[in-house]
């Protein structure tokens, strides 16, 4: 089994920054993609950013140039640096890990951006 624990969410004013962290533990493959998804009230969960085990990244168009995903493979931790936050970024952010034996989700962390 794999456990994912997120931290770093909170309340911030528009234009501000937050950094989310997600620490993974358990049976983790050497090759495992990690990523962040988010779900706003009344909306479907959507991919925010994803990073492969060798560091390739992709982002949702809505966050390109503002968010940066990174990972520390030695610590099995993925980060999401969020800058220039907008009210429409308000959502519960979920960490995800995807490997050959399955996909796993964290419990989610709330990010609220006030205008």
PECOR-V481404 format. One record per residue. N is the residue number from 0. RES is the residue in one small letter. OMEGA is omega in degrees with one decimal (NA if undefined). Layout:
# PECOR-V481404
<<N & RES & OMEGA> <N & RES & OMEGA>>
This chain:
# PECOR-V481404
<<0 & x & 179.8> <1 & x & 175.7> <2 & x & 178.9> <3 & x & -179.1> <4 & x & -179.2> <5 & x & 173.8> <6 & x & 173.5> <7 & x & 178.1> <8 & x & 178.6> <9 & x & -179.3> <10 & x & -179.2> <11 & x & 176.3> <12 & x & 176.6> <13 & x & -176.8> <14 & x & -178.9> <15 & x & -176.3> <16 & x & 171.7> <17 & x & 175.0> <18 & x & 177.2> <19 & x & 175.6> <20 & x & 176.7> <21 & x & 179.6> <22 & x & 179.4> <23 & x & 176.5> <24 & x & -179.7> <25 & x & -176.4> <26 & x & -176.4> <27 & x & 178.2> <28 & x & 175.2> <29 & x & 177.9> <30 & x & -179.2> <31 & x & 174.5> <32 & x & 174.8> <33 & x & -177.3> <34 & x & 177.0> <35 & x & 172.7> <36 & x & 176.2> <37 & x & 178.4> <38 & x & 176.3> <39 & x & -180.0> <40 & x & 177.5> <41 & x & -178.7> <42 & x & 177.2> <43 & x & 174.8> <44 & x & -177.9> <45 & x & 176.4> <46 & x & 174.6> <47 & x & -178.5> <48 & x & -177.4> <49 & x & 178.9> <50 & x & 179.0> <51 & x & -178.4> <52 & x & 177.9> <53 & x & 168.6> <54 & x & 175.5> <55 & x & -174.5> <56 & x & 166.3> <57 & x & -172.2> <58 & x & 168.7> <59 & x & -178.8> <60 & x & -175.0> <61 & x & -177.2> <62 & x & -179.7> <63 & x & -179.9> <64 & x & 179.8> <65 & x & -177.7> <66 & x & 176.3> <67 & x & 176.8> <68 & x & 177.4> <69 & x & 179.9> <70 & x & 174.2> <71 & x & -175.3> <72 & x & 178.9> <73 & x & 179.7> <74 & x & -176.1> <75 & x & -176.1> <76 & x & 175.8> <77 & x & -177.5> <78 & x & 171.8> <79 & x & 175.3> <80 & x & -176.7> <81 & x & 179.1> <82 & x & 178.4> <83 & x & -175.4> <84 & x & -178.9> <85 & x & 177.5> <86 & x & -179.7> <87 & x & 173.5> <88 & x & 179.5> <89 & x & -176.9> <90 & x & 165.9> <91 & x & -178.1> <92 & x & -177.5> <93 & x & 172.3> <94 & x & 179.1> <95 & x & 174.0> <96 & x & -176.7> <97 & x & 179.9> <98 & x & -172.6> <99 & x & -177.1> <100 & x & 176.1> <101 & x & 177.8> <102 & x & -175.6> <103 & x & -179.4> <104 & x & 169.1> <105 & x & -175.7> <106 & x & 179.1> <107 & x & 176.1> <108 & x & -175.1> <109 & x & 171.5> <110 & x & 179.9> <111 & x & -179.5> <112 & x & -178.9> <113 & x & -178.1> <114 & x & NA>>
